[in-house]
Amino acid sequence: MSTACRLYLISPERLDHPAIFADELRAALSGGDVAAFQLRLKDVDDAAIGRAADTLRPICQQRDVAFIMNDRPDLAVALDCDGVHVGQEDMSCAEARRIVGPSRQVGVTAKASRHLAMEAAEAGADYVAFGAFFPSTTKAVTTPADLEIVEWWSELMEIPCVAIGGITVGNCRPVITAGADFLAVAGGVWNYADGPEAAVRAFNELFAARS
C-alpha cells in the first residue's frame, strides 16, 4: 500500500491582517491532516513577514504542522521556522542548507525539470516541488508540468515530491494517482466555496480514498 498523499498549504501572497487570517488558518487545520504551511508573502518588507510569522507559526507548530518560510533561509532561522523553500531564482540548495543548518527542512522548486530535481536531491533537499500542473491564480505559470514527471520521480526516488500549481479539490485526482507525496495548495483552500475547513476535509477524503 502506498503512503497517502498529504496537504501542503501555502499562504496568500499578502496578509495585511495576519491576526484575521489566523482564524482562517485555524479553520483549515481543523479540517484534517496538514503536513506543512508555507509563508509566501510577496512585495512586503521583512518586518511584515516577521509579524505574520510570529502570529501564524505557533498555530502550526502547536498542531505539528511544519512552518516553512518561502525564499529566505535567513528569516527561516531568525523566525524559528521549521524549514525553507527556495526557487531556482533564489539560491542554491547547498547555500540554503548552509544557512539553515542540518535540522531544518530545505525544499527546492524543480518546475518541470528532471535535471533540476536530481541536482536538488544530490544537494540534500528534503523534498522537490514540480509544477505547475494547472493554471494558477497566485502565480504566473512559466513552465507547465506533465504528470509523467511525478510518476517518474515517485518510482525512482525516495525523496518526496510536492505537486504545485492551480491544484483544487476538483482537479487533484490525477496528481494523487500519479504518486505525488504532497499537494501544495493556496487558492484551492483559501478560496474554496464552503471555506478552508471544508476544503481540507475534502482533500483528505480524496487522499484516504487513494491510499
PLY file of the C-alpha trace (Angstrom):
ply
format ascii 1.0
element vertex 211
property float x
property float y
property float z
element edge 210
property int vertex1
property int vertex2
end_header
0.00 0.00 0.00
1.40 3.39 -0.96
1.76 6.17 1.56
-1.19 8.54 1.46
-0.70 11.92 -0.14
-0.76 14.88 2.27
-1.65 18.54 2.06
0.95 21.35 1.97
-0.76 24.71 2.45
0.65 27.92 1.00
-0.36 31.32 2.31
-1.94 34.06 0.22
0.67 36.44 -1.23
-0.50 39.29 1.01
-1.63 39.18 4.62
-2.43 42.74 5.61
-4.01 41.50 8.83
-2.29 38.29 9.99
-4.46 38.09 13.11
-7.57 37.91 10.93
-6.04 35.32 8.61
-5.06 33.31 11.69
-8.72 32.38 12.08
-8.77 31.01 8.53
-5.61 29.03 9.22
-7.06 27.56 12.40
-10.18 26.59 10.49
-8.14 24.93 7.76
-6.09 22.94 10.25
-9.30 21.84 11.96
-10.41 20.23 8.71
-7.95 17.35 8.85
-4.34 16.36 8.33
-1.98 19.05 7.00
1.75 18.34 6.68
3.07 21.87 6.24
2.22 25.54 5.86
4.44 27.81 3.78
4.52 31.54 4.44
4.86 33.01 0.94
4.48 36.79 1.08
5.40 38.95 -1.90
6.27 42.65 -2.09
6.34 43.16 1.68
9.19 44.11 3.99
10.92 41.87 6.49
9.02 43.43 9.39
5.70 42.41 7.83
7.00 38.88 7.23
8.13 38.75 10.85
4.74 39.86 12.17
2.96 37.27 10.07
5.38 34.52 11.08
5.10 35.31 14.78
1.31 35.22 14.52
0.95 32.07 12.42
3.93 29.91 13.39
2.58 28.96 16.85
-0.74 27.91 15.34
1.07 25.47 13.06
3.70 24.21 15.44
1.17 23.53 18.21
-0.53 21.18 15.74
2.68 19.51 14.48
2.35 21.27 11.12
5.73 22.27 9.71
6.05 26.04 9.29
8.08 26.78 6.13
9.49 30.14 5.03
9.50 30.91 1.32
12.72 32.17 -0.34
14.52 33.38 2.79
16.76 30.95 4.70
17.97 33.83 6.87
14.44 34.59 8.03
13.69 30.90 8.47
16.45 30.82 11.09
15.68 34.21 12.66
11.96 33.45 12.96
12.36 29.88 14.20
10.70 28.25 11.21
10.85 24.52 10.58
12.33 24.96 7.13
12.71 26.99 3.97
11.59 26.59 0.37
13.81 28.05 -2.34
13.10 28.56 -6.02
15.53 28.37 -8.89
15.90 32.17 -8.89
16.56 32.40 -5.13
19.72 30.49 -4.22
21.18 27.01 -4.43
20.03 24.20 -2.22
23.55 23.89 -0.84
23.64 27.56 0.18
20.18 27.34 1.77
21.30 24.27 3.71
24.42 26.08 4.88
22.30 28.90 6.28
19.55 26.89 7.95
21.71 24.02 9.17
21.03 20.29 9.26
17.92 20.26 11.44
15.59 22.41 9.31
13.92 21.27 6.10
15.03 22.56 2.71
12.63 22.25 -0.22
13.56 23.14 -3.78
11.49 24.09 -6.81
12.31 21.93 -9.84
9.49 23.24 -12.06
9.20 20.67 -14.88
12.87 19.68 -14.96
14.12 16.21 -14.13
17.67 17.56 -14.17
16.96 20.26 -11.60
15.15 17.77 -9.39
18.08 15.35 -9.47
20.51 18.17 -8.71
18.41 19.21 -5.71
18.25 15.65 -4.42
22.01 15.25 -4.75
22.49 18.55 -2.89
20.49 17.27 0.07
16.99 18.67 -0.48
14.34 17.22 1.80
11.77 17.43 -1.00
11.45 18.72 -4.56
8.45 20.57 -5.98
7.16 20.05 -9.52
4.67 22.26 -11.34
2.67 23.97 -12.44
0.13 21.31 -13.30
-2.84 23.64 -13.78
-3.36 27.36 -14.37
-2.77 29.19 -11.08
-4.49 32.21 -9.59
-1.48 33.00 -7.38
1.48 32.67 -9.71
2.11 33.05 -13.43
2.74 29.63 -14.98
6.01 29.78 -16.90
6.74 26.05 -17.10
3.72 23.77 -17.29
4.49 20.32 -15.92
3.24 16.93 -17.04
2.05 14.25 -14.64
4.64 11.91 -16.13
7.37 13.68 -14.15
5.63 12.82 -10.89
5.20 9.20 -11.94
8.89 9.01 -12.90
10.07 10.58 -9.65
7.87 8.50 -7.35
9.08 5.28 -8.97
12.75 6.27 -8.90
13.38 8.32 -5.76
12.71 8.06 -2.04
12.89 11.84 -1.54
9.30 13.07 -1.57
7.86 15.33 -4.24
5.36 18.14 -3.96
2.97 18.95 -6.80
2.06 22.62 -7.14
0.14 24.94 -9.40
-3.58 25.58 -9.53
-4.49 22.42 -7.61
-8.06 22.20 -6.32
-10.40 19.62 -4.85
-11.95 19.29 -8.29
-8.83 18.63 -10.34
-6.38 16.89 -7.99
-7.27 13.24 -8.50
-4.85 12.62 -11.41
-1.99 14.23 -9.45
-2.66 11.99 -6.45
-2.83 8.93 -8.70
0.48 9.88 -10.34
2.18 9.45 -6.98
2.66 12.95 -5.54
3.60 12.81 -1.86
2.21 16.27 -1.14
-0.17 18.68 -2.88
0.75 22.33 -2.43
-2.45 24.36 -2.38
-3.19 28.05 -1.87
-6.32 29.37 -3.58
-7.81 25.88 -3.70
-8.19 26.09 0.08
-8.49 29.79 0.92
-10.99 30.47 -1.89
-12.99 27.25 -1.51
-16.70 27.97 -1.68
-17.50 26.26 1.62
-14.48 27.64 3.46
-10.97 26.40 4.24
-12.03 23.81 6.82
-14.31 22.12 4.29
-11.56 22.26 1.65
-9.01 20.50 3.86
-11.61 17.90 4.80
-12.40 17.27 1.13
-8.74 16.90 0.19
-8.18 14.41 3.00
-11.17 12.37 1.93
-9.63 12.11 -1.55
-6.25 11.13 -0.11
-7.83 8.41 2.02
-9.68 7.01 -0.96
-6.43 6.65 -2.92
-4.19 5.27 -0.16
0 1
1 2
2 3
3 4
4 5
5 6
6 7
7 8
8 9
9 10
10 11
11 12
12 13
13 14
14 15
15 16
16 17
17 18
18 19
19 20
20 21
21 22
22 23
23 24
24 25
25 26
26 27
27 28
28 29
29 30
30 31
31 32
32 33
33 34
34 35
35 36
36 37
37 38
38 39
39 40
40 41
41 42
42 43
43 44
44 45
45 46
46 47
47 48
48 49
49 50
50 51
51 52
52 53
53 54
54 55
55 56
56 57
57 58
58 59
59 60
60 61
61 62
62 63
63 64
64 65
65 66
66 67
67 68
68 69
69 70
70 71
71 72
72 73
73 74
74 75
75 76
76 77
77 78
78 79
79 80
80 81
81 82
82 83
83 84
84 85
85 86
86 87
87 88
88 89
89 90
90 91
91 92
92 93
93 94
94 95
95 96
96 97
97 98
98 99
99 100
100 101
101 102
102 103
103 104
104 105
105 106
106 107
107 108
108 109
109 110
110 111
111 112
112 113
113 114
114 115
115 116
116 117
117 118
118 119
119 120
120 121
121 122
122 123
123 124
124 125
125 126
126 127
127 128
128 129
129 130
130 131
131 132
132 133
133 134
134 135
135 136
136 137
137 138
138 139
139 140
140 141
141 142
142 143
143 144
144 145
145 146
146 147
147 148
148 149
149 150
150 151
151 152
152 153
153 154
154 155
155 156
156 157
157 158
158 159
159 160
160 161
161 162
162 163
163 164
164 165
165 166
166 167
167 168
168 169
169 170
170 171
171 172
172 173
173 174
174 175
175 176
176 177
177 178
178 179
179 180
180 181
181 182
182 183
183 184
184 185
185 186
186 187
187 188
188 189
189 190
190 191
191 192
192 193
193 194
194 195
195 196
196 197
197 198
198 199
199 200
200 201
201 202
202 203
203 204
204 205
205 206
206 207
207 208
208 209
209 210
